Structure formats: structure tokens, C-alpha cells
Amino acid sequence: MSRPNIVFVMSDDHAAHAISAYGSRVNRTPHLDRLARDGVRCDATFCTNSICSPSRATILTGTYSHINGVDSIYSRFDHATRTFPSVLQEAGYRTALFGKWHLGETGESLPQDFDNWQIFPDQGEYHDPTMISPAGEEQVEGYATDIVTDLSLDWIDEQGEEPFCVLVHHKAPHRPWEPDAKHRDLYPAGSIPEPATLFDDFATRSRAVREATMTLADDLDIATDIKEPVPAELQGEENREARIRWVYQRYLRDYLQCVQSIDDNVGRLLDHLDQRGLTDNTIVVYTSDQGFFLGDHGWYDKRFIYDQSLQMPLMIRWPEHLPAGERCGEILTNVDFAATLLEACGLDADAELPQQQGRSFLPLLRGEADETWPRSMYYRYWEHDSEPHHVWSHYGVRTHRHKLVYFYNAGLGTDGSKDTRYPPEWELYDLEEDPEELRNLADSPEHAGIRAELEAELARLQEHYRDAPYVA
């Protein structure tokens, strides 16, 4: 059997609920839907630390943040932990990376283990971006999403008989949202359905939640994010609800227009593989580095363990080996990606990536039952109270039915010193009865048994992944 090619497409901050294959109420994504129709759509894929750099390091290495050393956007990847592209390269694959890297743009933090690469510095720009390659910096004319696809397709066309792996890493739809001009008439303000929790008052939630500064009402940058002044009649606390509605429409319009370029370019890529006769033996993956709040709970951004931030879209097509139009409902995480891709290429992740902590879900994609597959996942967000969003550090466990969250760093000051004004806090949700995560049951006597079970499971997962719990 010939070894498969891999085309791994990853966007930034693309929420699953902004993909029509996942039931989006706010937009249509026909090319991503095609990928789901022709492959397997994974419905319970979660990130283990919902922020850009940590998720990218986890995907590359198959390890949690405390193992690979990238626990925040300020961390830099030092390549001490092996990556799945390095394993593929050593096994005879041609490898490339184009687009967003966000793991350091100087010295040893630059991409390694790739035969070709060209990346954006930091987040990159949407229009006429500067890009870095082994040859140095250059400004590339055009729109970022188109450019990343162009570079990837050109590189694919240069490949010979060796199998290849190309990482197609889009910056979109990362903030600030700057759509391509050809999409500017889509999803006009006033036409976009509102989420049910747009006016969430956090009545039962922790102080950590109420302290976060990522609300549509007060925390978006009007000049760069909304790009037009808020009307005078919407100013003031008495007009807060109307202002939230006004901001939401403009925020999501621009976000969805950026997503539309992603969808168009996924279509270009799929068509190109068809034209080159590469479709049948090429694994195409589409994912995002994490989810995103699309006005859910009145927020934008991510970071929290709540599902809109936690869930990653994941669609995988491999016509020779995977069924078309199927769904996988098992709990998967980005820690599992490396092991899965390596197994698909005939390689043993445990042998090749000795530090990796994931498990291949390739048998699940084939529709094979696995009674030993994990029924829970472990999450940890490390950036305590950092600017500008002030989300407090927390860890937690999610099962198919429940979620337990511990805001352990609510007891710390921003400099790490003890701050007894803010004691640690717990949250517990029944996701079957309360899918929007509005009713915190942590102190409910009726749920004391469930909480105890989840606390035990949380401790088990921390021991399993060798992540020491916080001690005050």
C-alpha cells in the first residue's frame, strides 16, 4: 500500500458553530460541508488549552502544555519535544508549512523539520502581509487566506513520487477581522441570528467568570474591531442591551466574512487535489486551533473551558480508507492528532514520539468500536489574569454528560502572590440538562455524588498526564 499524503488545514479561532456541517445558524460553508460529506465529522473534539500557541504546540507534539513548555501565547517553542512532521520527514516524507506559526519567529523557535516553510510574523496581517522564510522577510501582495492556499498548492505541484505532508495554517478568522473585499456584502448587519445566551447575566457562575473582560458590550475595540462609532443613542448603561445587539451584528458580520474566505479556499484545495488525481490517497484534515465565543454568554474570544471555546471542528477525509458521511461522537483532543496521523502513515507514535500523551483515533474514524476509549478529557488554562481578557487560570474535566471546573488561581494575585480576597471556586454543569452551561451545580446537595466522582476523575487525569494540581 502506498503511503498517504497529508494536507492538514488549520484556521485560527474558527468555532464549530460557524460551520454549516455542524448546524450553524449564522452562516453557510459549502466547501467545508463537502469535506464532512465525503469524510468523517468528529463531534466531540476538544482542545486541552484554549489559546493559539499552546494548541499548536500540542497538535505538533501530542503533548499537554506542561510537557511541551508552551502554556501561553508568550511561550516559544524550542523543539526539545519531537513533532509529528519531524517523524514524517525522517520516514521519507516531504514536509512544508505555510501561514500562521505563532510559536516564535526568531532563532531556534523558527520552524524546523520542514523542507519548505513561509510564515507570518506573530499573528500576521490580512492584506499584503509580511512573511518570513529561510530566505528572509518579504511582503506578499494579496489576501492572507488566498496567499496561504497559493503557496500550498504551488508546493504540492512541485512534489514528485515521495509522499508529502503540508500544513496549511490560515490566520483567519483571528481578530481583528478584516474580510476580503469580495465578501463584504455577505451577512449584513441586522440579518444574523443572535445566540440564546447573548444577554447571560452569569447569575450562578463564579467571580472568575464575572471578572473576565471580553464582553461585546464593553471590551471590543470599536476602532479596529467594529470600525464605526457606536451611535450616541446606544451609549450608557441604560442602553446596554441595544448596544450589545448593535455590536454583535457588526462583530459577527466581519468574522463570518473572514470565515467565507476560508471556505472558498478549502474548496480550491479540494478541487486541486481532484485535478491532480491525488484525492483518493490524500488525508485532508480541517480543524481550528480552538473554538470561539460568537456572542455566546455575551463574549468574544476563547480561553474558558465552556464548550463554544473548548470544541474544535474536526473533519477528516481519506477516501481509500475512511467512510463517507459518517460521524464520530467519541471524546477526542488535540493531544491525539499526532498519534492518529502517524498511525495512518504506518508509523508507531509511541516509538517515534516517546513523550507523546495521545492515542490514535484512526480505528474510531473507520467506525470500529473501542470499549477502552476514554470517556473524559482533561483541560488546563494557564494564563492567569493576563491582559487584556483577565481570564483566571483553571482546570477541569469534561465527560459526555458533565463538566467540573476549578478556578484554582482565583486565590492568587496577578503577580502570583496569595490574594485571599478571591478564594478558589468550583463549577459543575449537567450538559444534558443544561447544554448552554448556565446553571452552576457545584454546591447543589443533589449533585454532591456527581461532584465527588468528577473530582476523583480530575485527580486521576492529572496523575495520568503527570500534571501536578495547584497547591495554595
VEXDREN-2710 file (C-alpha; in Angstrom, 1 decimal):
% VEXDREN-2710
k/r/px/py/pz
1/MET/0.0/0.0/0.0
2/SER/1.3/3.4/-0.9
3/ARG/1.8/5.8/2.0
4/PRO/-0.8/8.6/2.1
5/ASN/-0.2/12.3/1.6
6/ILE/-1.4/14.6/4.3
7/VAL/-3.0/18.1/3.8
8/PHE/-3.6/19.5/7.3
9/VAL/-5.7/22.7/7.1
10/MET/-6.0/24.7/10.3
11/SER/-7.7/28.0/10.8
12/ASP/-7.5/30.2/13.9
13/ASP/-10.4/30.8/16.2
14/HIS/-12.9/29.1/13.8
15/ALA/-15.8/27.9/16.0
16/ALA/-17.5/24.7/15.0
17/HIS/-20.9/26.5/15.3
18/ALA/-19.8/28.7/12.4
19/ILE/-19.7/25.7/10.0
20/SER/-23.0/24.7/8.5
21/ALA/-22.0/21.0/8.6
22/TYR/-22.1/21.4/12.4
23/GLY/-25.5/23.0/12.3
24/SER/-24.5/26.7/12.1
25/ARG/-27.4/29.1/12.4
26/VAL/-25.4/32.1/11.2
27/ASN/-23.6/31.1/8.0
28/ARG/-23.2/28.6/5.2
29/THR/-19.9/26.8/4.4
30/PRO/-20.5/24.6/1.4
31/HIS/-16.9/23.5/0.8
32/LEU/-16.3/22.5/4.4
33/ASP/-19.6/20.8/4.3
34/ARG/-18.3/18.8/1.2
35/LEU/-15.4/17.7/3.3
36/ALA/-17.7/16.5/6.0
37/ARG/-19.9/14.8/3.5
38/ASP/-17.0/13.0/1.9
39/GLY/-15.3/12.1/5.1
40/VAL/-15.9/11.8/8.9
41/ARG/-17.1/14.6/11.0
42/CYS/-16.0/14.5/14.6
43/ASP/-18.5/15.9/17.0
44/ALA/-16.7/15.9/20.4
45/THR/-13.2/17.1/19.6
46/PHE/-11.7/19.4/22.3
47/CYS/-8.6/21.5/22.9
48/THR/-6.7/21.0/26.1
49/ASN/-5.8/24.7/26.5
50/SER/-7.9/27.1/24.5
51/ILE/-5.4/29.6/23.2
52/CYS/-3.4/29.7/19.9
53/SER/0.2/28.9/20.7
54/PRO/-0.4/26.1/23.2
55/SER/-2.9/24.4/21.0
56/ARG/-0.4/24.5/18.0
57/ALA/2.4/23.0/20.1
58/THR/0.0/20.3/21.4
59/ILE/-1.0/19.4/17.8
60/LEU/2.6/19.2/16.7
61/THR/3.9/17.1/19.6
62/GLY/0.9/15.2/21.0
63/THR/1.6/16.6/24.5
64/TYR/0.0/18.8/27.0
65/SER/1.3/22.3/27.6
66/HIS/3.2/21.4/30.8
67/ILE/5.2/18.8/28.8
68/ASN/6.0/20.8/25.6
69/GLY/6.6/24.1/27.6
70/VAL/4.2/26.2/25.6
71/ASP/1.5/27.1/28.1
72/SER/0.7/30.7/26.8
73/ILE/1.0/32.9/23.8
74/TYR/4.1/34.3/25.3
75/SER/5.9/30.9/25.2
76/ARG/8.3/30.0/22.5
77/PHE/8.7/26.5/21.0
78/ASP/12.3/25.2/21.4
79/HIS/11.9/21.9/19.5
80/ALA/13.1/19.9/22.6
81/THR/9.9/17.9/22.1
82/ARG/9.7/16.0/18.8
83/THR/7.0/16.7/16.4
84/PHE/5.0/14.5/14.0
85/PRO/6.4/16.4/11.0
86/SER/9.9/15.6/12.1
87/VAL/9.0/11.9/12.3
88/LEU/7.4/12.0/8.8
89/GLN/10.4/13.8/7.4
90/GLU/12.8/11.1/8.8
91/ALA/10.5/8.5/7.3
92/GLY/10.9/9.9/3.8
93/TYR/8.0/12.4/3.6
94/ARG/8.4/15.8/2.0
95/THR/7.1/18.4/4.5
96/ALA/6.0/22.0/4.4
97/LEU/4.3/24.7/6.5
98/PHE/2.6/27.8/5.1
99/GLY/0.8/30.5/7.1
100/LYS/0.5/31.0/10.8
101/TRP/3.2/29.6/13.1
102/HIS/2.9/31.7/16.2
103/LEU/5.5/29.7/18.2
104/GLY/8.4/32.2/17.8
105/GLU/9.8/33.9/14.8
106/THR/13.5/34.1/15.6
107/GLY/16.4/31.7/16.1
108/GLU/15.6/28.2/17.4
109/SER/11.9/29.0/17.6
110/LEU/11.5/29.2/13.8
111/PRO/10.0/26.2/12.1
112/GLN/12.2/23.1/11.8
113/ASP/11.6/19.7/10.2
114/PHE/10.1/21.2/7.1
115/ASP/11.6/21.1/3.6
116/ASN/9.9/24.4/2.9
117/TRP/8.1/27.0/5.0
118/GLN/6.9/30.5/4.9
119/ILE/5.1/32.0/7.9
120/PHE/3.5/35.2/9.2
121/PRO/5.4/37.0/11.9
122/ASP/3.2/36.9/15.1
123/GLN/-0.4/37.0/14.1
124/GLY/0.3/38.3/10.6
125/GLU/-1.7/40.7/8.5
126/TYR/-4.8/40.1/6.3
127/HIS/-3.8/42.3/3.4
128/ASP/-0.4/42.3/1.7
129/PRO/1.2/40.6/4.7
130/THR/4.9/40.4/5.5
131/MET/6.1/36.7/5.5
132/ILE/9.2/35.1/6.8
133/SER/11.0/32.2/5.1
134/PRO/14.5/30.8/5.2
135/ALA/15.4/33.4/2.7
136/GLY/14.3/36.2/5.0
137/GLU/11.3/38.6/5.0
138/GLU/9.2/39.8/2.1
139/GLN/5.9/41.4/1.6
140/VAL/3.5/39.3/-0.4
141/GLU/0.7/41.0/-2.2
142/GLY/-2.9/39.7/-1.8
143/TYR/-5.2/38.5/0.8
144/ALA/-3.7/36.2/3.5
145/THR/-6.1/33.3/3.1
146/ASP/-5.6/33.2/-0.6
147/ILE/-1.8/33.5/-0.2
148/VAL/-1.5/30.6/2.1
149/THR/-3.5/28.4/-0.2
150/ASP/-1.5/29.6/-3.3
151/LEU/1.8/28.7/-1.5
152/SER/0.4/25.3/-0.5
153/LEU/-0.9/24.4/-4.0
154/ASP/2.3/25.5/-5.7
155/TRP/4.4/23.4/-3.3
156/ILE/2.1/20.4/-3.9
157/ASP/2.6/20.8/-7.6
158/GLU/6.4/20.6/-7.1
159/GLN/6.3/17.2/-5.4
160/GLY/7.5/14.0/-7.1
161/GLU/6.9/10.4/-6.1
162/GLU/7.6/10.8/-2.4
163/PRO/4.6/11.2/-0.1
164/PHE/4.1/14.7/1.3
165/CYS/2.7/16.4/4.3
166/VAL/1.7/20.1/4.1
167/LEU/0.4/22.2/7.0
168/VAL/-1.9/24.9/5.6
169/HIS/-2.2/27.3/8.5
170/HIS/-4.6/30.2/8.0
171/LYS/-4.6/33.3/10.2
172/ALA/-8.3/33.8/9.6
173/PRO/-10.7/34.3/11.3
174/HIS/-8.4/35.8/14.0
175/ARG/-9.1/39.2/15.4
176/PRO/-9.1/42.0/14.1
177/TRP/-11.4/40.8/11.4
178/GLU/-10.6/42.2/8.0
179/PRO/-12.6/40.5/5.3
180/ASP/-11.6/40.2/1.6
181/ALA/-13.4/42.8/-0.4
182/LYS/-15.3/40.2/-2.4
183/HIS/-17.1/39.0/0.7
184/ARG/-18.1/42.4/2.1
185/ASP/-21.7/42.1/1.1
186/LEU/-22.3/38.8/3.0
187/TYR/-24.1/38.5/6.3
188/PRO/-25.2/42.2/6.5
189/ALA/-25.7/43.7/10.0
190/GLY/-29.2/43.1/11.2
191/SER/-29.5/39.7/9.4
192/ILE/-27.6/37.4/11.8
193/PRO/-29.5/35.3/14.3
194/GLU/-28.5/36.0/18.0
195/PRO/-27.3/33.3/20.3
196/ALA/-29.6/32.3/23.1
197/THR/-27.1/33.4/25.8
198/LEU/-26.2/36.8/24.3
199/PHE/-27.5/38.5/27.5
200/ASP/-26.2/36.0/30.0
201/ASP/-26.0/37.6/33.5
202/PHE/-23.7/34.9/35.0
203/ALA/-26.1/34.7/37.9
204/THR/-24.8/31.3/39.3
205/ARG/-21.3/31.5/38.0
206/SER/-18.0/32.2/39.7
207/ARG/-16.3/35.5/40.3
208/ALA/-13.7/34.4/37.8
209/VAL/-16.3/34.5/35.1
210/ARG/-17.7/37.8/36.1
211/GLU/-14.2/39.4/36.2
212/ALA/-13.3/38.4/32.6
213/THR/-13.1/41.4/30.2
214/MET/-14.2/40.0/26.8
215/THR/-17.7/41.3/26.5
216/LEU/-19.3/42.6/23.4
217/ALA/-20.8/45.4/25.4
218/ASP/-17.6/46.9/26.8
219/ASP/-14.4/45.2/25.7
220/LEU/-14.1/45.1/21.9
221/ASP/-12.0/47.8/20.3
222/ILE/-14.5/50.0/18.5
223/ALA/-12.0/51.5/16.1
224/THR/-10.3/48.2/15.0
225/ASP/-12.9/45.6/15.7
226/ILE/-16.2/47.3/14.8
227/LYS/-14.7/50.1/12.5
228/GLU/-17.6/52.5/13.0
229/PRO/-18.6/54.6/16.1
230/VAL/-21.3/53.4/18.4
231/PRO/-24.3/55.7/17.8
232/ALA/-24.9/58.2/20.6
233/GLU/-28.4/56.8/21.3
234/LEU/-26.7/53.4/22.3
235/GLN/-24.3/54.9/24.8
236/GLY/-24.8/54.5/28.5
237/GLU/-25.7/51.6/30.8
238/GLU/-29.4/52.2/30.2
239/ASN/-28.9/51.3/26.6
240/ARG/-26.6/48.3/27.2
241/GLU/-28.9/45.6/25.6
242/ALA/-29.4/47.6/22.5
243/ARG/-25.7/48.3/22.3
244/ILE/-24.8/44.6/22.6
245/ARG/-27.2/43.8/19.8
246/TRP/-25.6/46.5/17.6
247/VAL/-22.0/45.4/18.3
248/TYR/-22.9/41.7/17.9
249/GLN/-24.2/42.2/14.3
250/ARG/-21.0/44.1/13.2
251/TYR/-18.6/41.8/15.0
252/LEU/-20.1/38.6/13.6
253/ARG/-20.6/40.1/10.1
254/ASP/-16.8/40.6/9.8
255/TYR/-16.0/37.3/11.5
256/LEU/-18.2/35.4/9.2
257/GLN/-16.9/37.2/6.1
258/CYS/-13.4/36.1/7.1
259/VAL/-14.7/32.5/7.5
260/GLN/-16.1/32.6/4.0
261/SER/-12.7/33.1/2.5
262/ILE/-11.5/30.0/4.5
263/ASP/-14.4/28.0/3.0
264/ASP/-13.7/29.2/-0.5
265/ASN/-10.0/28.3/-0.2
266/VAL/-10.8/24.8/1.2
267/GLY/-12.9/24.4/-2.0
268/ARG/-9.9/25.4/-4.1
269/LEU/-7.7/22.9/-2.3
270/LEU/-10.1/20.0/-2.7
271/ASP/-10.7/20.9/-6.4
272/HIS/-6.9/20.9/-7.0
273/LEU/-6.4/17.5/-5.4
274/ASP/-9.1/16.2/-7.7
275/GLN/-7.5/17.7/-10.8
276/ARG/-4.1/16.3/-9.8
277/GLY/-5.5/12.8/-9.2
278/LEU/-4.4/13.0/-5.6
279/THR/-7.8/12.7/-3.8
280/ASP/-8.0/9.0/-3.1
281/ASN/-4.7/8.6/-1.2
282/THR/-4.6/12.0/0.5
283/ILE/-5.7/12.6/4.0
284/VAL/-7.4/16.0/4.2
285/VAL/-7.9/17.4/7.8
286/TYR/-9.8/20.5/8.6
287/THR/-9.6/21.9/12.1
288/SER/-9.1/25.1/14.1
289/ASP/-6.7/25.6/17.0
290/GLN/-9.7/26.1/19.3
291/GLY/-13.2/27.3/19.4
292/PHE/-14.5/30.8/19.9
293/PHE/-17.4/32.7/21.5
294/LEU/-19.7/34.1/18.8
295/GLY/-21.6/36.3/21.2
296/ASP/-22.3/33.2/23.4
297/HIS/-22.5/34.4/27.0
298/GLY/-22.1/37.9/25.6
299/TRP/-18.5/37.2/24.8
300/TYR/-15.9/37.1/22.0
301/ASP/-12.5/35.3/22.3
302/LYS/-11.9/31.9/23.9
303/ARG/-9.8/30.7/26.9
304/PHE/-12.6/29.3/29.1
305/ILE/-13.4/25.6/29.3
306/TYR/-17.0/26.3/28.2
307/ASP/-18.0/24.4/25.1
308/GLN/-18.0/27.1/22.5
309/SER/-14.4/27.8/23.3
310/LEU/-13.4/24.2/24.1
311/GLN/-14.8/22.4/21.0
312/MET/-12.6/22.2/17.9
313/PRO/-14.1/21.5/14.5
314/LEU/-12.5/18.3/13.0
315/MET/-13.4/16.8/9.6
316/ILE/-11.1/14.2/8.0
317/ARG/-11.4/12.7/4.5
318/TRP/-9.4/9.8/3.2
319/PRO/-11.4/8.1/0.5
320/GLU/-9.4/4.9/0.3
321/HIS/-9.7/4.1/4.0
322/LEU/-12.5/6.1/5.7
323/PRO/-16.2/6.0/5.2
324/ALA/-18.0/9.0/3.7
325/GLY/-20.6/11.0/5.6
326/GLU/-20.0/9.4/9.0
327/ARG/-19.8/11.0/12.4
328/CYS/-17.6/10.2/15.3
329/GLY/-19.0/11.0/18.7
330/GLU/-16.2/9.8/21.0
331/ILE/-14.3/12.4/23.0
332/LEU/-11.1/13.3/21.1
333/THR/-8.5/16.0/21.9
334/ASN/-5.8/17.8/20.1
335/VAL/-3.3/15.7/22.0
336/ASP/-4.5/12.7/19.9
337/PHE/-3.8/14.3/16.5
338/ALA/-0.1/13.4/16.2
339/ALA/-0.6/9.7/17.0
340/THR/-3.5/9.4/14.6
341/LEU/-1.7/10.9/11.7
342/LEU/1.4/8.8/12.3
343/GLU/-0.6/5.6/12.5
344/ALA/-2.3/6.5/9.2
345/CYS/1.2/6.7/7.7
346/GLY/2.3/3.3/9.1
347/LEU/4.3/4.7/12.0
348/ASP/4.2/4.0/15.7
349/ALA/3.7/7.2/17.7
350/ASP/4.8/5.7/21.0
351/ALA/8.1/4.7/19.5
352/GLU/8.7/7.8/17.4
353/LEU/7.4/10.4/19.9
354/PRO/8.4/9.0/23.3
355/GLN/6.9/11.9/25.2
356/GLN/3.6/12.0/23.4
357/GLN/0.5/11.5/25.5
358/GLY/-2.2/10.9/22.9
359/ARG/-3.8/7.9/21.4
360/SER/-4.7/7.3/17.7
361/PHE/-8.4/7.5/17.0
362/LEU/-7.9/6.1/13.5
363/PRO/-9.9/3.0/14.3
364/LEU/-12.8/5.2/15.5
365/LEU/-12.8/7.1/12.2
366/ARG/-13.2/3.7/10.5
367/GLY/-16.2/3.0/12.6
368/GLU/-14.7/0.4/14.8
369/ALA/-16.0/0.2/18.4
370/ASP/-13.5/0.6/21.2
371/GLU/-14.8/0.0/24.7
372/THR/-11.4/1.2/26.2
373/TRP/-11.6/4.7/24.6
374/PRO/-11.5/7.5/27.3
375/ARG/-14.9/8.8/28.4
376/SER/-13.4/12.1/29.7
377/MET/-10.9/14.7/28.9
378/TYR/-8.6/17.0/30.9
379/TYR/-8.3/20.8/30.3
380/ARG/-6.0/23.4/31.8
381/TYR/-5.7/27.1/31.0
382/TRP/-2.5/28.6/32.5
383/GLU/-2.6/32.4/31.7
384/HIS/-3.8/33.8/35.0
385/ASP/-5.5/37.2/34.8
386/SER/-3.4/38.3/31.8
387/GLU/-4.1/41.3/29.6
388/PRO/-6.4/42.1/28.0
389/HIS/-9.1/39.5/28.9
390/HIS/-8.3/38.7/32.6
391/VAL/-9.4/35.1/32.4
392/TRP/-8.3/33.3/35.5
393/SER/-6.3/30.1/35.4
394/HIS/-8.4/26.9/35.8
395/TYR/-8.5/23.3/35.1
396/GLY/-11.3/20.8/34.7
397/VAL/-12.7/17.6/33.4
398/ARG/-15.4/17.1/30.7
399/THR/-17.3/13.9/30.2
400/HIS/-20.2/13.2/27.7
401/ARG/-22.7/14.3/30.4
402/HIS/-20.9/16.6/32.9
403/LYS/-18.2/19.2/33.3
404/LEU/-16.4/20.1/36.5
405/VAL/-14.2/23.3/36.6
406/TYR/-11.8/24.5/39.3
407/PHE/-10.7/28.1/39.2
408/TYR/-7.7/27.5/41.4
409/ASN/-5.8/30.7/40.6
410/ALA/-8.7/32.8/41.8
411/GLY/-6.8/32.7/45.0
412/LEU/-3.7/34.4/43.5
413/GLY/-2.8/38.0/42.7
414/THR/-1.6/38.8/39.2
415/ASP/2.0/38.6/40.4
416/GLY/1.5/35.1/41.8
417/SER/1.2/36.2/45.4
418/LYS/-1.6/34.9/47.6
419/ASP/-4.7/37.0/47.4
420/THR/-7.3/35.9/49.9
421/ARG/-10.0/38.2/48.6
422/TYR/-10.6/35.8/45.8
423/PRO/-10.9/32.2/47.1
424/PRO/-10.8/29.3/44.7
425/GLU/-14.1/28.4/43.1
426/TRP/-15.8/25.3/41.6
427/GLU/-18.4/25.0/38.9
428/LEU/-20.3/21.9/37.8
429/TYR/-22.6/21.5/34.8
430/ASP/-25.0/18.9/33.6
431/LEU/-24.6/19.2/29.9
432/GLU/-27.6/17.1/29.1
433/GLU/-30.0/19.2/31.1
434/ASP/-28.1/22.5/30.7
435/PRO/-26.2/22.5/27.4
436/GLU/-25.7/26.2/27.5
437/GLU/-23.9/25.9/30.9
438/LEU/-26.0/28.4/32.7
439/ARG/-26.7/26.7/36.0
440/ASN/-23.7/26.0/38.2
441/LEU/-24.5/22.9/40.4
442/ALA/-21.2/22.8/42.3
443/ASP/-22.9/23.4/45.6
444/SER/-26.1/21.5/44.9
445/PRO/-26.7/18.8/47.5
446/GLU/-28.4/16.7/44.9
447/HIS/-25.3/16.6/42.8
448/ALA/-22.7/16.0/45.6
449/GLY/-22.2/12.5/44.5
450/ILE/-21.6/13.5/40.9
451/ARG/-19.2/16.2/42.0
452/ALA/-17.2/13.7/44.1
453/GLU/-16.9/11.3/41.2
454/LEU/-15.7/14.1/38.9
455/GLU/-13.2/15.4/41.4
456/ALA/-11.8/11.8/41.6
457/GLU/-11.7/11.6/37.8
458/LEU/-10.0/15.0/37.6
459/ALA/-7.3/13.8/40.1
460/ARG/-6.9/10.6/38.1
461/LEU/-6.4/12.5/34.8
462/GLN/-3.8/14.9/36.4
463/GLU/-1.9/11.9/37.6
464/HIS/-2.2/10.1/34.2
465/TYR/-0.9/13.2/32.3
466/ARG/1.7/14.0/35.0
467/ASP/0.3/17.5/35.7
468/ALA/0.6/18.4/39.3
469/PRO/-2.5/20.1/40.7
470/TYR/-2.3/23.6/42.1
471/VAL/-1.5/23.8/45.8
472/ALA/-2.3/27.0/47.7
END
